[in-house]
Amino acid sequence: MLLLGWYSTPVGREIPYYPILHIAGFLIIIVGRGRIAKLFQEGLEEAKQIRWIPSAPFLLLGIIVVILAYILPKPYLSQFQFLSFLSIPLYFVGGVIILYGLLGPQIKGKLVYTMILATYCGIIADHMLGNLIYLNLYGLPPQIFMEYLPASVVERFTFTAIATIIGIGLLLTLRRAGMLRKR
């Protein structure tokens, strides 16, 4: 419904490729719905005996990649201007490496991957709803959306990483406390 709402606006018809992240989230929901829920339950079962010990090499590598992503678009690297386009993907890669350094070595992949997919879909749907509300209230031109798109991508992936870290910690705590029902 949110994607239809976007394309029903004049801005949505003028920049139809803007919601590519939202379309990806929608496809994740449609294609992986039952499988994601099943993998999530399996991941919770595997996570019963987990002790949390962060991996320092992965944390350091992730921080280095994020710093590199921050430095690339700076003016003192103007001779390498083509590298500035790598900044946004490097932020995402650095965030994933940091997330793996915090959670990956101890937690089996199923729980982490399903939590990443679930939080991404939720955050990206929230973003589209915010866009539609903003469009209806202020009716701004499409150029503003396109100019803000790179920052929005970094912001959404950062929120996804933070929500994943908090969500996994919360799930494991609730599981150990016996507050989650078992199937």
Backbone torsions as a table, in degrees:
resi	resn	phi	psi	omega
1	MET	NA	-37.5	-179.0
2	LEU	-66.2	-39.4	178.0
3	LEU	-66.0	-39.6	176.0
4	LEU	-63.8	-38.8	176.4
5	GLY	-61.1	-39.9	178.7
6	TRP	-63.6	-48.1	-176.8
7	TYR	-74.2	-10.7	176.4
8	SER	-84.3	-9.8	178.9
9	THR	-91.1	155.1	176.2
10	PRO	-60.4	-37.1	178.3
11	VAL	-64.5	-41.4	179.5
12	GLY	-63.2	-34.5	177.7
13	ARG	-76.9	-26.0	-179.5
14	GLU	-80.4	-34.5	177.7
15	ILE	-125.9	76.3	-173.6
16	PRO	-70.5	-17.0	-177.9
17	TYR	-91.0	-3.0	-179.6
18	TYR	-58.0	-44.3	-175.0
19	PRO	-84.7	37.5	-179.2
20	ILE	-62.8	-37.8	177.0
21	LEU	-65.5	-35.6	-179.4
22	HIS	-71.7	-37.4	176.4
23	ILE	-64.8	-40.0	177.0
24	ALA	-61.5	-42.8	177.3
25	GLY	-62.8	-40.9	177.9
26	PHE	-63.0	-42.6	179.0
27	LEU	-66.4	-36.2	176.0
28	ILE	-60.1	-43.3	-179.8
29	ILE	-65.4	-47.1	-176.4
30	ILE	-67.6	-46.8	-174.4
31	VAL	-76.2	-42.1	-171.2
32	GLY	-105.6	14.9	-171.8
33	ARG	-51.8	-60.8	-177.6
34	GLY	-70.3	-37.5	-179.3
35	ARG	-68.2	-37.8	179.8
36	ILE	-65.0	-42.5	178.7
37	ALA	-63.8	-40.9	179.2
38	LYS	-65.8	-45.9	178.4
39	LEU	-63.6	-34.3	177.8
40	PHE	-62.9	-46.5	178.4
41	GLN	-62.4	-41.6	177.7
42	GLU	-64.0	-39.4	178.3
43	GLY	-64.3	-37.3	176.4
44	LEU	-65.2	-38.9	178.4
45	GLU	-64.9	-40.2	-179.8
46	GLU	-69.9	-24.4	-173.0
47	ALA	-86.5	10.6	-175.9
48	LYS	-63.2	-40.1	-172.8
49	GLN	-106.6	32.9	-174.1
50	ILE	-86.1	135.7	170.2
51	ARG	-111.6	134.3	-175.1
52	TRP	-88.9	114.5	176.3
53	ILE	-136.4	108.1	-180.0
54	PRO	-63.6	151.3	179.0
55	SER	-98.4	107.5	-176.0
56	ALA	-60.4	-42.2	-179.8
57	PRO	-61.2	-40.0	179.1
58	PHE	-70.1	-38.5	177.1
59	LEU	-61.9	-44.8	179.4
60	LEU	-63.5	-44.9	178.4
61	LEU	-61.2	-43.6	179.0
62	GLY	-62.5	-41.3	178.4
63	ILE	-65.4	-40.2	177.8
64	ILE	-63.0	-42.0	179.6
65	VAL	-65.3	-40.5	178.4
66	VAL	-65.3	-41.1	177.6
67	ILE	-63.8	-41.8	176.8
68	LEU	-61.0	-41.7	178.1
69	ALA	-63.4	-34.1	178.4
70	TYR	-71.4	-37.6	-175.2
71	ILE	-77.5	-34.3	-173.0
72	LEU	-52.3	-46.3	-176.7
73	PRO	-81.7	4.8	-176.6
74	LYS	-71.6	152.1	-175.8
75	PRO	-64.6	-26.4	-179.1
76	TYR	-72.3	-3.2	172.8
77	LEU	-112.3	33.5	-174.5
78	SER	-62.7	-26.0	177.9
79	GLN	-68.8	-17.4	177.3
80	PHE	-111.9	42.8	-174.7
81	GLN	-57.3	-32.6	-179.7
82	PHE	-64.0	-23.2	179.5
83	LEU	-74.5	-17.7	-178.0
84	SER	-63.1	-23.5	178.7
85	PHE	-72.5	-16.2	177.6
86	LEU	-81.3	-8.0	-174.4
87	SER	-60.1	-49.5	-177.1
88	ILE	-64.3	-48.5	177.0
89	PRO	-61.5	-33.8	179.5
90	LEU	-67.8	-34.6	174.4
91	TYR	-58.7	-45.2	-179.8
92	PHE	-64.2	-46.0	179.9
93	VAL	-62.0	-43.8	177.9
94	GLY	-61.5	-40.3	177.4
95	GLY	-63.7	-40.4	178.5
96	VAL	-66.0	-40.8	178.9
97	ILE	-64.9	-41.9	177.1
98	ILE	-63.3	-43.6	178.1
99	LEU	-59.8	-42.2	177.5
100	TYR	-65.7	-38.7	178.3
101	GLY	-63.6	-32.8	178.7
102	LEU	-79.7	-39.0	-170.1
103	LEU	-120.6	-30.7	-168.1
104	GLY	-59.5	-48.5	-174.7
105	PRO	-61.8	-28.7	-176.4
106	GLN	-96.4	-34.7	-174.1
107	ILE	-98.3	130.9	176.9
108	LYS	-62.7	152.9	-172.1
109	GLY	-60.1	-29.2	-173.6
110	LYS	-59.6	-47.1	-177.5
111	LEU	-67.0	-43.5	-179.0
112	VAL	-64.7	-48.0	-176.9
113	TYR	-64.9	-41.7	179.7
114	THR	-68.9	-35.2	177.6
115	MET	-67.9	-40.2	177.1
116	ILE	-61.1	-46.0	-179.2
117	LEU	-64.5	-42.9	-178.9
118	ALA	-65.9	-44.9	-179.4
119	THR	-68.8	-37.0	177.9
120	TYR	-60.9	-47.4	-178.8
121	CYS	-62.6	-41.2	179.1
122	GLY	-66.7	-44.1	-178.0
123	ILE	-68.7	-38.6	-178.0
124	ILE	-72.5	-32.5	175.1
125	ALA	-67.6	-40.0	176.4
126	ASP	-61.7	-39.0	179.3
127	HIS	-63.6	-43.9	179.9
128	MET	-65.6	-40.4	177.4
129	LEU	-61.5	-42.8	176.6
130	GLY	-61.5	-40.6	176.8
131	ASN	-60.2	-45.1	-178.1
132	LEU	-66.4	-41.1	177.4
133	ILE	-62.6	-45.4	-179.9
134	TYR	-61.8	-42.1	178.4
135	LEU	-62.3	-42.9	-178.0
136	ASN	-70.6	-31.9	-179.7
137	LEU	-78.6	-42.0	-170.6
138	TYR	-114.6	-23.6	178.0
139	GLY	57.3	47.2	-177.6
140	LEU	-76.4	159.5	-179.2
141	PRO	-71.5	157.5	-176.9
142	PRO	-63.9	-25.4	-178.6
143	GLN	-59.6	-34.0	179.8
144	ILE	-64.5	-40.7	179.2
145	PHE	-65.0	-40.9	-178.5
146	MET	-71.2	-33.9	177.9
147	GLU	-69.4	-32.5	-177.9
148	TYR	-87.6	-9.0	-175.5
149	LEU	-56.3	-47.3	179.5
150	PRO	-59.6	-42.6	178.1
151	ALA	-65.8	-36.2	179.5
152	SER	-64.9	-38.7	178.9
153	VAL	-62.8	-48.7	178.8
154	VAL	-60.8	-43.5	-179.5
155	GLU	-60.9	-46.4	-178.4
156	ARG	-65.7	-41.1	178.4
157	PHE	-68.6	-35.3	176.4
158	THR	-65.6	-45.5	177.5
159	PHE	-61.1	-38.3	178.1
160	THR	-63.0	-44.3	179.4
161	ALA	-63.5	-44.1	-179.9
162	ILE	-65.3	-44.9	179.8
163	ALA	-64.4	-33.8	177.7
164	THR	-66.4	-45.4	179.2
165	ILE	-60.9	-48.5	180.0
166	ILE	-65.5	-42.8	-177.7
167	GLY	-63.3	-43.4	179.5
168	ILE	-66.8	-43.3	177.0
169	GLY	-60.2	-43.1	179.2
170	LEU	-65.6	-43.8	179.3
171	LEU	-62.2	-44.5	-179.8
172	LEU	-65.5	-37.6	177.9
173	THR	-66.3	-46.2	178.6
174	LEU	-63.9	-35.8	178.9
175	ARG	-64.6	-47.0	-179.9
176	ARG	-66.4	-30.8	179.2
177	ALA	-79.9	-6.3	179.5
178	GLY	76.8	21.8	-177.0
179	MET	-94.8	-4.2	174.7
180	LEU	-100.1	135.4	178.8
181	ARG	-77.5	144.8	-177.6
182	LYS	-100.4	143.9	179.2
183	ARG	-100.9	NA	NA
